[in-house]
Amino acid sequence: MPSQPDFDLEAAEIITAAVEILSESGLDAVSMRNVSARLGVSPVPLYRRIGNKEALLDAVADRLLADLAPPIGTGEPWTEYAMRWALVLRARLRGTRDGRFILWPGRDAYVEASRPLVASMRGGGFSADAAVQACRLLTWATVGFAAVESGVPLRGAQRTRSRPGSDPRGVTEGESDALFDLHIRYLIEGIADDMESPG
């Protein structure tokens, strides 16, 4: 017996229930049947309010990416903002179970999340197309790193090597953090060099 009338159900409630299931049990558990069971309704209002499962996953991805971009600091160079932006995106991806499967960079929510980064780059002298390209490079690099990272088991602390990630047996969590910082810093430095190069 449903705990609330179907017509009272809001789309936001459906998305919240789906996000909770994703966090608790992973992507495979996010189904119209499981979401409706959590809400105590039949699946019918879910289809009426949200659409099909693909639409539900799109809405979940939009929710997970909402308010992603940190505010730009006064006078903050684009290079520093880009690093902070990438760190926040990586944290969001790491904090979402199976997020790599639904938070791919083609989603419209990334466009909204990237607007402050593009604005920061434009303020740093980038043309519009160069800022969009650089933003895409940073987004893909971050999402790709997070996807690889999510499939790599972290090893316990071992003898420290001179360079993080140089142990062929794997990486620690701290080394993974250091590798991400290097990964993004090298990319930002390359973008900055490209911007300064004539032509």
Number of C-alpha atoms within 10 A of each C-alpha: 6 11 8 11 11 16 10 8 15 13 15 14 12 22 22 15 19 26 25 15 20 21 17 13 13 15 19 9 15 22 19 22 16 15 25 19 14 14 20 15 20 17 17 13 20 24 14 11 15 20 13 13 15 11 12 24 21 18 21 24 22 19 16 19 20 13 12 18 20 16 12 18 11 6 8 13 14 23 18 14 20 24 18 17 24 23 18 16 22 20 14 16 23 17 12 18 17 18 22 18 10 17 23 16 16 11 14 12 20 21 15 16 18 19 15 18 28 25 16 23 23 17 15 16 12 18 14 13 11 17 22 20 14 22 21 18 15 23 21 15 18 23 21 16 17 21 20 10 17 16 9 12 11 16 11 10 11 11 7 11 9 8 10 16 18 12 15 6 9 15 22 17 14 13 19 18 16 14 17 20 15 13 15 20 16 12 17 20 12 13 20 16 11 12 15 9 8 6 5
